[in-house]
Amino acid sequence: MKTLLKKLFPPKVRRKIMDFLNHFWCFICRMMPLQNRVLFFTVRADGKLLDNAQAVYDAFDGEKFVFAKMYPHSAKMRMQVIKLLLTSKVIVTDDYLRYMRAIRLRKGQKLFQIWHACGAFKKFGLDAPSKLSEAEERATHSQYDAVAVTAEKCGKSFAHAFGISEDKCLPIGLPRTDKLIKDAPEMRESIFEKYPEFRNKKIYLYCPTFREKDGKYIQLETGVDFAKMSADMDEDELLIIRRHPLMDYKLCGEFGNIIDLTGESTLALTAACDVMITDYSSVIYDACLLDVPMVFYCPDYRKYERGFYLNFPDDLPGELVTDGNMLLDTVRRTKENPPADRIEKFRSEQMEACDGHATERAVKLIKRWLKH
């Protein structure tokens, strides 16, 4: 249909026709019976839920349906999504649900945001540079009935980022942290079983996040001479690189003691490492739950455009490094003398609700909505 409309009408007319058809389809879907069902909606992966949503899905024993497809969506798929959204009593999502800009949920429906990242670290939503207008940002988030956060202190930041009232931000913890707390020894062992050569090594895990400029993704320039670092490392030291999913490029060549394991679980690698090296990534929350010491390698922090909810770098649970030549020595020093007090303070302020029972609380809330 879209191809036919393109041949017959100019862009402005096409948009009006498509808007009419979308509104008409929404009207039809709103007439359909509302199912006592939970829709798990994600655009973070194709064909599967990631750890946070998967934990809730596995624990919920009622009627449920998964829609997992990264953008863009075809016209046929958009029709399917709209139907699912307008006929499911409860919707659980873990990222931006852009369809909310175009549809209004029905009376009795509930929208539950279990955001994929812990804590309130770098700014997002209305508080950060975006390709979206302020109106589009607000429309995306305005229909949340509840947002799961990891600590009461984080609620204010999430409310401001989403443009919603603070009472909708519930400090129930994130479900993904339950597995980390309970199964960390097993996850650690799974890495050593797969890579037996890692045993008896000092493992440094480098988890950088993506970079943006004017709302567009750009390549990270690490400023690290990895060849020199490799030569300077002792025989019992190993650097593992785990890139952010949006970083579809290598950070360095392969060395015997510097290995890119981006395909492995970040949680499992965190459980197995001795020191985590990161920058502005929310992996710091996983690390602090396991008392893993951290080094913050941020050569660009003075020009990092996202901004922070924390007092950066004073509130960080680890030392800040801006010079790549100092990174290895700082990591070694952190390994020998972990900043335990700083980690504990950070955990109590940012992760107090993550006690191994977050999934139970999320499922209990969903069941209450379905019942009423």
N, C-alpha and C positions, 0 to 999 in steps of 0.2 A: 504493500500500500504506500509506503513511504517513497518508493521509487516512482510510482505512478503520480503521486502528488507533486514530486519534484519536477516531473515533466510538464505537468499541467498548470502549476501555480507558482507565483513569485514567493520568496522566503517569508514575507510578512503574512501573506494569506495562508501559507502552509502552517505556520505556527498557530494561527487562529483555529484552523481546522483540527490540528492535533490537540490543542487545548480543549476544544469542544468534545472531541472523541474521548479524551482522558476523563473529563468531567462526567461524561455520559456513562463510561465504564464504571467509574466510582459510584455513581448513582445506582447502577444495576447491582454492584457488589454489596452495597449497603442494604439492599432489599433481601439479600440471601440470609439464611439462618446463621446466627452467631454460634460458632462451635466452642464447646467447653474444652478448648485445646490450647497448648502452649506452642507458639511458633518461635523457634530459635533461628534468628536471622543474623547472618554475618557476611561481610564482604572482605574479610581478612584472609580467606583461603578458598580455594575451589573444592567443593565436594566434601568438606569436613569442617568440624568445629575445632577451634584451638583450645588450649588448656582451660581457660577461664569458663567459657560457655560449656565445654565438654564436661567439666566437673558437675555443673548444675544439671545438664541433660542426663548424665548417668544416674544422678541421685533422685531425679524426679520420676515417679512411677505411674504417672497419669498419661493421658493422650498427648502426644507431642509430634512435632514435625520440624524438620531441618531444611532451611534454605541457605545454602552456602555457595556463593558465587561472587567473585571479584568483579568490579566494574570494568568495562561497560556491559550493560544488559541489553539484549535485543528487544525489539518492540513486543514480540510474543512473550518474552520472559517478564517484561515490565507488567504486562497484563496479568500474568500468573502471580507476580509479587503483590500487586494491588489487591487481588482477590484473597490471597493468604492473609495480608495485613488487615483487611476489613472483615474477615470472617473468623479470626482467632481471638479468643477472649483475653489471652495474655501474650504479649510479645516480649521476648528477651533478646537484646542486642548488645554487642560489645564494641561498637564503633559508630561512626556517622551513619545514620539511616536517612539518606537524602530524600526518600519518598515522603517523609513527613512534611516536606515543604509544599507538597502538592495535595495531600489528602488530610482530612480531619477524621480522627478515630471516632467510633460510635460510642454512645453512652454504655457504660459497663465494661468497656475495654480498658486494659492496663498496659502501659509501656514501661519496661524495666531495663534500665541501662546499667550493665555490669562492665564498666569501662575497662579496657584491656591493660591499663597501666596502674600501678599502685601509687599511693601518696600524692602529694602536690609539689612537684619539682619544677619542671620548665612550663612556661605558660602555653595555653592552648585555647581553642574556641574563640570566644570574643576578645580574649586578652592577648592574642598573638596575631602576627601578620597572616593573611589568608587570601586565597583566590576568591572567596565568597564575600558578598556584601554583608553588612551587619544584619540586614533584614533576613538574608538567607541563613546566616548562622543562627539567629534567634528562632526562625521557623523550624530548623532542623531539630532543635532541642526543646522547644516549648511544651511538648506534649508528654514529657516524662512524668510518670507517677512516682518513680523512685529511682535514685542513683546510688549504687553501692560505693562507699568510700572506706578507706582503711583506717581512718581515725577521725574523731570528732573535729580535730583541728583542721582537717582537710576539707570539711564540708563547705566552708565559706569560699574557698578557692574554686571548687567545682560549681557552686551556685553562681558565682560571678562569671565563670568561663562559659556556662551554658545559658545564662540569663534566666535562671529559675529561682524559686524561693529556697532558702537554706534548709527548711524543714523537709524538703524532698530528698536531701542528701543524707542517707542513712549510714551511720558508722557500724556496718555489719561485717566488714572485712571483705576481701576478694577471695572467691572460691579457689582460684589457682594456688593460693598460698597454703591451703590445707595439705595438699600432696607434698609440697616442699617441706613443711614442718614434720609431717609423719613419715615420709619415705626418703628423706635425704640420704641416709646410709645406703639404702638399696640403689638409689640413683647414682651415688658416688661409685659403688661397686660395679654398676653396669658399665661405666666408662672404663674401669680398669680391666673388666673381663673382655671388653672389645679391643682395648689397647693395652695389653699387658706390659708393653715397654714403658708405659707411663708410671708404673709403680716405682716407689722410692725416688721419684723426681719432685723437685719444687716446681709446681705448676702455676704459671702466671697467665691469667685469662684476660685477654684484651677484647672488650665489648664496646666499640664506638657506635654512636648513633648517626643517623643521616644528617646532612646539612642542607639548608635552604638559602636562597637569596631571592628576595622579592616574591616569595610564595612559590618558587620553583626549586626542585631538587638539583643540587650541584654535587660534584664529586669532592670527597674529603681528601684534603692534602694533609697527611699526618705529620709531616716535619720530622719523621723518625728515619734515621739511617739504619734500616733493618739488617743490612749486610754487616755493618759495624757491630750492632747489638748482638747478632748471632755469633760473631767472632769473640766478643767480650764475655759471653755467657759461659758459666762453668758447665762441666759435664752433667751435673745433676739438675740443671735448670732447663725448663721448657716453657716456651711462650705459645699459647694457643689463641688464635684469632677467631672470634665469632662475630660476624658482621650483622648489622640490622637487615631485616628482610628487604628493605627498600634500596639497599646498597648492592646492586647487581654487578659489581666489579671487584677485582682483587685489590688488596691494599699493598701487597708486596709479593715478591717471588717466594718460592718454597725453599726453605732451608731445613737441615736435619733437625734443628731445635726450635724452629718457628713454623708452625703448622696451622693452616686454615681449616677449621672444622665447623664451618657455618651450617652444614647439614645436620649437625648434632643438636640435641635439646639444650637450650641455654640453661634450663634449670639443672639438668644433670651435670653440665660442665661447671656451673656455679658450685654445686655440691662437691665437686672433685677438686676444685682449685685451692691454692694456698693464698693467693692474692688476686683480687680483681682490679684491672685497669679499665677505667671507663671515662666518660666525659659528662654528657648530659642525659644519659640513658636511665630509664626507670629500673634497669637491672640492679641498681644500688639497693632497692628495697628487698629483693630476693637475697642479696648478699648480707644485708644487715640482719635478716631473720636467722641466718645461719652463722652469724658472727664471723663472716669472712671479711678480713681487712681490705680496705680499698685505697687506691691511688687515683686521683682525678687528673688525667692528662688533657689539658684544655689550652692549647696554644692560641686559640682564637676567642677566648672567653670575653675579652673586652669588646669584641664586635659581633658576638653571637646575638642574632636578632630576635630570638624567641623571648628572652627575658625569663625571670624566675619568680616563683612564689616564695622561695627560701631567700634568706640573706646570703647571697653567694659572694665569696666562697666560705664565709665564716661558719655557716650552719652545716657544712659538709662533714660527713663522718670519716674524713680522711684528708691527706695532704694534697694540695694543689700543685701541679707541675706544669710549666708552660714551655720548658726547653726540652726537646727530645733527647738531648745529650745527657740530661740528668735523670731520665726516666728509669733506667735499670738500677742505678744506685738507690733511688727513692723506693723502688719496689722491694729491693733487698732489705732496706732499713725498716720498711713497714712489715715485712715478713718476720723480722727478728723482734720488733717492738710494736705490736698491733695497738692502735688507739682505742682500747676497749671502752673507756668512759664515753668517748664521742659516739661510738657505735650504739651503745646502750641508750644514750640521750636521744639520738636520732630515731631509734626504733620506738621508744616510748612515745614520742611526739607524732610520728608519722604512721605507725603500724600497730597501734594499741589494740585495734579490733581484730587483728589477724592472730587468732589463737588456736587454729586447727578446726574451727567449727563454723566457718563462714558459709560453706555450702549448705549446711543444715539450716541456717538462718534464711538464706536466699530461697530455698525450697519451701520453707514454712510460710514465707511471705507470699509466694506464688500460689500455694494451696489455699491460703486464706482468701486471696482474690477470686480464685475459681469457685470456692464455696459460696461466696457472696455475690 
